[in-house]
Amino acid sequence: APKSQPSPRPQAVRAPVVSVPPTAVVPQSGEMDPVLHDIFAKETATHLATIRSYLATAQHAAPPHPGTEALHRACHTLSGIAKTAGARQGIKIAEPLNHYIRKLYDGGLGLPQGGLMVLRDAVGAIESVVDHISENTGFFSTHASIIARIEELERAAEETDLTRPHKPSLDEMGPHNREMPLAALRKARPRSKSGKPGTH
């Protein structure tokens, strides 16, 4: 009987060589649509004016300066506007500023003098972004120090918030303990000679 011939080995299928074009270099900044830039500039100016008003009032008072709802909303909206417009240099300042002010506002903490100063510098930095939206990253090199100061102040605020004694709410006190302040008040009231609580 003739010997069976071995089956030929299947040829390995080689993947086609695809010519990959070199990775496109994304510019550090790009031209923003003029209409979008106009909206971005107007919206930003409105909320920067709110912060400037806060700064004008706070500079005549001693720190810590209580955070207001208007300040909190202005910083929050500035961060959102920058993200919506795709203003990367604006986001770099507005986002950490928003985080810092929100932490103070939520924790009932006031701005220290350093916080007031960095808030003032952040306003100038954001305004610079609006005025020079098409500039590259190098143009805004001085903003790095402002961002670092904001982050340092936020860490300090977080440490302060953690070390503050917790004041329980009425719900946490429970129905029994809610009566304690009233009982203590009654006990402290002066009594007349008859033994009944006296009146003033």
C-alpha positions, 0 to 999 in steps of 0.5 A, spaced: 500 500 500 502 506 498 504 510 504 500 516 506 503 523 505 504 527 511 499 533 510 502 540 509 503 544 514 499 550 514 502 557 512 502 562 518 498 568 516 502 574 517 498 580 519 498 585 514 503 591 516 499 597 517 503 604 516 501 608 522 502 615 521 506 619 526 502 621 532 499 628 531 502 633 536 497 636 540 498 644 541 498 646 548 493 651 546 488 652 540 484 658 537 477 658 541 471 660 537 470 667 537 462 666 539 464 661 545 470 666 547 465 672 548 460 667 552 466 665 556 468 672 557 462 675 559 460 669 564 466 669 567 466 677 568 460 676 572 462 671 577 469 674 578 465 681 579 462 677 585 468 675 588 471 682 587 465 684 591 467 679 597 474 681 597 472 689 597 468 687 603 473 682 607 479 687 606 476 691 612 475 686 617 480 681 621 481 674 619 478 669 618 473 671 613 466 667 613 465 664 606 458 666 603 453 662 599 455 668 593 462 666 594 461 659 594 456 659 588 461 664 584 467 659 584 463 653 583 460 656 576 467 659 574 469 652 574 463 649 570 464 655 565 471 653 564 470 646 563 464 647 558 468 652 554 474 647 554 479 653 557 484 648 560 488 654 563 482 656 566 480 649 569 487 649 572 486 655 577 478 655 577 477 647 579 482 647 585 479 654 587 472 651 587 474 645 591 478 649 597 472 654 597 467 649 597 471 645 603 471 652 607 463 653 606 461 646 607 465 646 614 463 652 616 470 655 616 473 662 614 478 664 610 485 665 613 489 671 610 492 667 606 486 664 603 484 671 602 490 673 598 490 667 594 483 668 592 485 675 589 491 672 585 486 667 582 481 672 580 487 675 576 489 669 573 483 667 571 482 674 568 489 673 564 486 666 561 480 670 558 484 675 555 490 671 553 485 664 551 490 662 545 496 663 549 500 656 550 502 653 557 508 657 558 505 664 558 501 662 564 507 659 568 506 663 574 499 660 575 503 654 578 505 657 584 497 660 585 495 653 584 500 650 589 498 655 594 490 653 593 492 646 594 496 647 601 491 652 604 485 646 602 490 641 606 490 646 612 483 647 612 482 639 612 486 638 618 482 644 621 476 640 620 478 634 622 481 636 629 475 640 631 470 637 636 464 634 633 458 638 636 452 633 636 445 635 632 439 634 636 437 628 632 444 625 634 443 627 641 436 623 642 430 624 645 432 623 652 438 628 651 434 633 648 431 634 655 438 635 658 439 643 656 432 644 659 433 640 665 440 644 666 437 651 665 431 649 670 436 647 675 440 653 675 435 658 676 435 661 683 429 659 688 425 663 692 425 661 700 419 657 699 423 652 694 420 654 688 424 657 682 424 664 683 423 669 678 426 675 675 
